[in-house]
Amino acid sequence: MSYLKIDDIVNVVVSTAGAATPRDGFNIGLIVGKSTHIEAAERCRVYSGLEAMLDDGFAVTDPEYKAATLYFAADPAPSKVVIGVCGAEESWVDAITACKAANNSWYAVYCAAADGLSTAEHQAVATYLETIVAAYFYDDDDDADLTNVETDVFSVIKKLSLKRSFGLFSKTAYAAAAAMGFAMGANDGTAGSAYTMAYKSLAGVTPDDLSETQVAILQGKNANYYVVRGGTYNVLEKGVTANGTWFDEMIGLDQLANDIQIGCMDVLAKTKTKIPYTDAGALNFVLACNEACDGAVSRGFLAPGIWEGNSVLDLEKGDTLDAGYMCQAEPVADQPSANKALRICPPIYVCAILAGAIHSVVIKVFVV
């Protein structure tokens, strides 16, 4: 069933991300493949485990099953996966578009193909997903990735400044499905659940033996990689998307924007009486934004700090945000009469401070 966008009524604009597509959570991945166990007319199915896939006719040798095996092996493991079908004569972008129309519960995407995707196919998928507020997980094992050439897939997608594509160099087939599994499994929305992708273990993925020079080259391409540190720790590094954005910041902002949008839409849809065009009426939407930000603070995505941005209404640069955020509405008295006639709410401003994360530490030991 098709639906009309909430964006036409409640449009949330984040300075580093577009308006989010409403969804219940940001913890379900989509794995798209060419297998024919799902009819094209149905397009995709939701599975809570590998056994159900086998019951539907998937073989352990199918790319979708292999990818799902790594996806569900994550710790913590995601609860669900959406498996979609890409027709023989269909492009990956067309297939993902059709999957979105059939099931909009997923946030991240992995394309499972026995021989992988071409650079052009990766580029097409990455460019498309940039427009719908989703994350693209992909992997590549070409030795050229480890050189200074600029025609490899990581370099190509980096040049496009795409912030929603998480590329992983790995000689393990379908390795990025494991990274997607961790990202979706860890994002359960509970208190203190905010996470980063850096230094995580990927179950079922073999670390690659990379030199410091090769690591530096991959870092320069904003490509992630899986290596052994100190002879003991199998870790994913560095946790960034193609344009250098930390993955955890991207998904956190998407989730915050989504929560604000849904909260404000609930005010409009569930308030039995009309909301007056007054400062008190606009306060309803400020409170909805407060609730969304409170959730982000609880997850550990936002935190108290000093506001270093430009002045916004009553908030001045250098002010302390004890809650980690401040939501304000422009006064009704300052609104043009046309906006009142059109029943457009005064602009709401959400100023928030990211909690950030620690990825490295310097320790000085003084001995007498």
VOGU-3710 file (C-alpha; in Angstrom, 3 decimals, decimal comma):
1> msylkiddiv> 0,000/0,000/0,000  1,386/3,392/-0,949  1,470/6,298/1,502  1,893/10,049/1,392  5,005/11,581/2,911  4,900/13,307/6,296  7,524/15,732/4,964  4,779/17,826/3,352  3,370/18,561/6,824  6,273/18,206/9,252
11> nvvvstagaa> 9,581/18,867/7,514  12,649/18,231/9,663  15,882/19,661/8,291  19,125/18,692/10,020  22,215/20,686/9,131  24,125/17,507/8,223  21,294/15,226/7,081  18,024/15,345/5,158  14,565/14,707/6,526  14,275/11,114/7,638
21> tprdgfnigl> 11,845/8,591/6,253  9,522/7,651/9,141  10,188/4,200/10,552  9,763/2,361/13,837  13,460/1,709/14,277  16,834/1,928/12,650  17,839/-1,651/13,312  16,800/-3,729/10,300  18,937/-4,429/7,253  17,915/-5,304/3,698
31> ivgksthiea> 19,889/-7,955/1,810  19,135/-7,971/-1,914  20,127/-10,826/-4,202  19,415/-12,541/-7,495  18,038/-15,817/-6,104  14,524/-16,749/-7,197  13,105/-18,155/-3,953  10,976/-15,026/-3,566  8,608/-14,098/-6,368  9,341/-10,746/-7,962
41> aercrvysgl> 5,732/-9,748/-7,390  6,180/-10,245/-3,633  9,599/-8,606/-3,818  10,819/-9,175/-0,248  10,229/-11,098/2,966  11,141/-10,523/6,604  13,118/-13,228/8,431  14,080/-13,518/12,090  16,684/-16,206/11,492  18,451/-18,487/9,050
51> eamlddgfav> 16,179/-21,493/9,602  13,195/-19,671/8,152  15,223/-18,873/5,040  16,035/-22,563/4,579  12,337/-23,381/5,022  11,593/-21,014/2,134  13,993/-22,828/-0,174  17,204/-20,847/0,228  20,332/-22,972/-0,026  23,388/-22,508/2,131
61> tdpeykaatl> 25,282/-21,684/-1,059  22,987/-18,787/-2,009  24,651/-15,349/-1,694  21,709/-14,020/0,339  22,034/-16,873/2,826  25,793/-16,447/3,145  25,355/-12,717/3,741  22,561/-13,335/6,241  24,778/-15,823/8,094  27,327/-13,086/8,777
71> yfaadpapsk> 24,557/-10,566/9,449  22,939/-12,657/12,195  26,323/-13,681/13,650  26,823/-10,170/15,007  26,967/-9,624/18,767  24,524/-8,204/19,650  22,597/-9,846/16,823  19,869/-8,004/14,909  16,371/-9,382/15,396  15,270/-9,276/11,758
81> vvigvcgaee> 16,454/-9,022/8,193  14,555/-8,201/5,011  15,557/-10,328/2,017  14,752/-8,794/-1,342  14,924/-10,083/-4,881  16,620/-8,432/-7,845  15,315/-9,728/-11,161  17,661/-11,107/-13,788  17,182/-8,120/-16,100  16,751/-5,598/-13,317
91> swvdaitack> 19,246/-3,087/-11,950  20,156/-3,112/-8,284  18,709/0,376/-7,903  15,388/-0,677/-9,414  15,286/-3,683/-7,097  15,994/-1,617/-3,983  13,373/0,922/-5,051  10,827/-1,861/-5,394  11,830/-3,300/-2,015  11,304/0,101/-0,413
101> aannswyavy> 7,811/0,277/-1,873  7,012/-3,221/-0,616  8,580/-2,906/2,852  9,881/0,306/4,361  11,037/-1,103/7,711  14,727/-1,383/6,800  17,440/1,240/7,156  20,628/-0,375/5,816  21,239/-2,202/2,523  23,657/-4,877/1,348
111> caaadglsta> 23,680/-6,293/-2,188  24,663/-9,985/-2,186  26,129/-11,249/-5,453  28,411/-14,232/-5,946  30,831/-12,221/-8,069  30,257/-8,914/-6,329  29,100/-5,695/-7,943  30,990/-3,596/-10,449  32,248/-0,158/-9,485  29,509/1,389/-11,618
121> ehqavatyle> 26,849/-0,693/-9,861  28,171/0,267/-6,426  28,193/3,905/-7,486  24,607/3,740/-8,731  23,330/2,125/-5,533  25,296/4,489/-3,285  24,040/7,544/-5,172  20,433/6,371/-4,973  20,542/5,571/-1,250  21,895/9,046/-0,596
131> tivaayfydd> 18,474/10,383/-1,630  16,259/8,244/0,605  18,034/8,486/3,980  19,454/4,990/4,236  22,869/3,388/4,687  24,722/1,371/2,062  27,130/-1,321/3,234  29,433/-2,708/0,566  32,744/-4,551/0,380  35,544/-5,000/-2,114
141> dddadltnve> 38,676/-7,175/-2,224  40,555/-5,806/-5,231  44,285/-5,485/-4,623  44,120/-2,162/-6,462  42,255/-0,799/-3,423  45,557/-1,045/-1,541  47,419/1,158/-4,015  47,281/4,845/-4,848  45,111/4,356/-7,928  41,994/6,521/-8,002
151> tdvfsvikkl> 39,741/4,305/-10,111  38,910/1,775/-7,393  35,418/1,740/-5,898  36,427/3,401/-2,617  38,099/6,312/-4,415  35,188/6,737/-6,827  32,554/6,904/-4,088  34,723/9,158/-1,930  35,039/11,636/-4,826  31,240/11,846/-4,885
161> slkrsfglfs> 31,285/12,968/-1,218  28,623/10,416/-0,329  27,964/10,244/3,402  25,690/7,174/3,479  28,043/4,563/2,032  30,087/2,385/4,378  32,792/0,659/2,362  34,819/-2,240/3,777  37,961/-3,728/2,267  38,042/-7,440/3,046
171> ktayaaaaam> 39,111/-10,684/1,451  36,214/-12,390/3,265  33,167/-12,712/1,017  30,126/-10,699/2,155  32,120/-9,112/4,994  30,147/-5,863/4,899  26,999/-7,844/5,737  28,690/-8,627/9,068  29,328/-4,918/9,644  25,702/-4,158/8,788
181> gfamgandgt> 24,598/-6,855/11,229  26,533/-5,239/14,059  25,226/-1,765/13,186  21,624/-2,955/13,204  21,950/-5,253/16,222  23,635/-2,641/18,415  21,056/0,041/17,604  18,316/-1,245/19,908  17,295/2,200/21,175  17,745/1,380/24,861
191> agsaytmayk> 19,390/3,658/27,419  23,116/3,932/26,811  22,920/2,061/23,496  24,753/4,644/21,370  27,745/2,978/19,717  30,520/3,456/17,204  31,672/1,071/14,498  35,358/1,460/15,353  37,253/-1,425/16,970  34,374/-3,880/16,817
201> slagvtpddl> 34,768/-7,592/16,168  33,061/-9,037/13,083  32,038/-12,648/13,633  32,853/-14,863/10,660  35,221/-12,349/9,052  38,939/-13,099/8,775  41,222/-10,136/9,490  43,414/-9,087/6,582  47,187/-8,908/6,829  47,746/-5,276/5,903
211> setqvailqg> 50,887/-3,207/6,153  50,929/0,235/7,750  51,268/1,700/4,260  48,202/-0,168/3,006  46,216/0,903/6,066  47,167/4,512/5,408  46,046/4,203/1,786  42,653/2,780/2,807  42,241/5,515/5,396  42,947/8,092/2,712
221> knanyyvvrg> 40,114/6,625/0,665  37,756/6,619/3,688  37,582/2,851/3,376  37,154/0,662/6,434  39,181/-2,499/7,039  39,451/-5,431/9,453  42,828/-6,184/11,020  44,587/-7,643/14,053  45,939/-5,155/16,590  48,583/-6,189/19,101
231> gtynvlekgv> 48,387/-9,805/18,042  45,171/-10,184/20,043  42,408/-7,848/18,956  40,473/-8,416/15,726  39,018/-4,976/15,056  37,133/-2,989/12,452  38,678/0,367/11,619  37,840/3,277/11,289  34,036/3,432/11,252  33,492/6,140/8,627
241> tangtwfdem> 31,418/6,618/5,501  32,750/7,643/2,108  32,958/11,365/2,865  34,577/10,833/6,270  31,418/11,087/8,393  31,401/8,853/11,451  28,749/6,225/10,842  27,373/6,527/14,375  26,799/10,264/13,923  24,974/9,700/10,650
251> igldqlandi> 22,560/7,090/11,983  22,092/9,023/15,227  21,101/12,202/13,389  18,786/10,243/11,122  17,094/8,700/14,141  16,798/12,040/15,947  15,274/13,715/12,886  12,858/10,825/12,518  11,812/11,014/16,186  11,236/14,774/15,920
261> qigcmdvlak> 9,178/14,353/12,770  7,024/11,569/14,192  6,574/13,427/17,493  5,382/16,600/15,787  3,114/14,643/13,453  1,582/12,963/16,514  0,796/16,400/17,923  -1,123/17,280/14,764  -2,825/13,933/14,307  -3,687/13,037/17,899
271> tktkipytda> -4,718/16,380/19,401  -8,514/16,269/19,586  -8,986/20,038/19,667  -7,368/22,542/17,344  -3,922/23,862/18,182  -4,214/27,647/18,496  -1,892/29,946/16,601  -0,329/31,235/19,797  2,964/30,834/21,615  1,252/28,234/23,779
281> galnfvlacn> 0,166/26,371/20,654  3,696/26,370/19,239  4,941/25,085/22,589  3,270/21,741/21,808  5,816/21,189/19,052  8,710/22,384/21,198  7,731/19,800/23,809  7,598/17,095/21,130  11,119/18,059/20,072  12,208/17,977/23,711
291> eacdgavsrg> 10,901/14,424/24,023  12,812/13,313/20,917  16,006/14,906/22,238  15,495/13,289/25,641  15,497/9,931/23,874  18,753/10,808/22,129  20,296/11,807/25,473  19,133/8,527/27,015  20,713/6,551/24,176  23,964/8,453/24,721
301> flapgiwegn> 23,896/10,261/21,383  23,494/13,766/22,857  25,197/15,067/26,004  25,540/18,291/28,043  28,140/20,771/26,911  28,957/24,295/25,754  27,156/25,624/22,688  29,809/26,608/20,138  27,440/27,358/17,270  25,905/30,638/16,187
311> svldlekgdt> 23,366/32,403/18,375  19,834/31,060/17,925  16,997/33,109/19,484  17,705/33,016/23,253  20,731/30,727/22,908  24,091/32,465/22,711  27,464/31,064/21,753  29,217/29,931/24,922  26,010/29,093/26,784  25,921/25,822/28,703
321> ldagymcqae> 23,310/23,301/27,624  22,840/21,259/30,773  20,337/18,970/29,043  22,472/18,556/25,945  19,964/20,422/23,798  17,644/23,449/23,649  14,431/23,614/21,606  12,808/26,976/20,866  10,054/28,461/18,719  10,011/31,887/17,147
331> pvadqpsank> 7,435/34,170/18,800  4,037/34,214/17,120  4,125/38,008/17,153  7,118/37,937/14,777  5,395/35,797/12,137  4,119/37,289/8,871  0,355/37,409/8,568  0,513/35,137/5,515  1,911/32,297/7,629  -0,899/32,690/10,129
341> alricppiyv> -3,463/32,620/7,335  -1,840/29,464/5,967  -1,655/27,969/9,497  2,085/27,440/9,304  3,653/27,020/12,734  6,415/29,433/13,728  9,829/27,885/13,000  11,131/25,520/15,655  14,861/25,438/16,371  16,573/22,406/17,896
351> cailagaihs> 20,123/23,056/19,071  21,869/19,894/20,228  25,354/18,811/21,281  26,626/15,426/20,148  28,127/13,225/22,829  30,934/12,215/20,475  33,165/9,244/21,227  36,731/8,357/22,207  38,650/6,343/19,603  42,193/6,784/20,876
361> vvikvfvv> 43,987/7,750/24,058  47,426/8,968/25,139  48,524/7,877/28,613  51,549/9,403/30,315  53,078/7,354/33,092  55,466/9,096/35,484  57,704/6,853/37,537  59,896/7,816/40,479
//
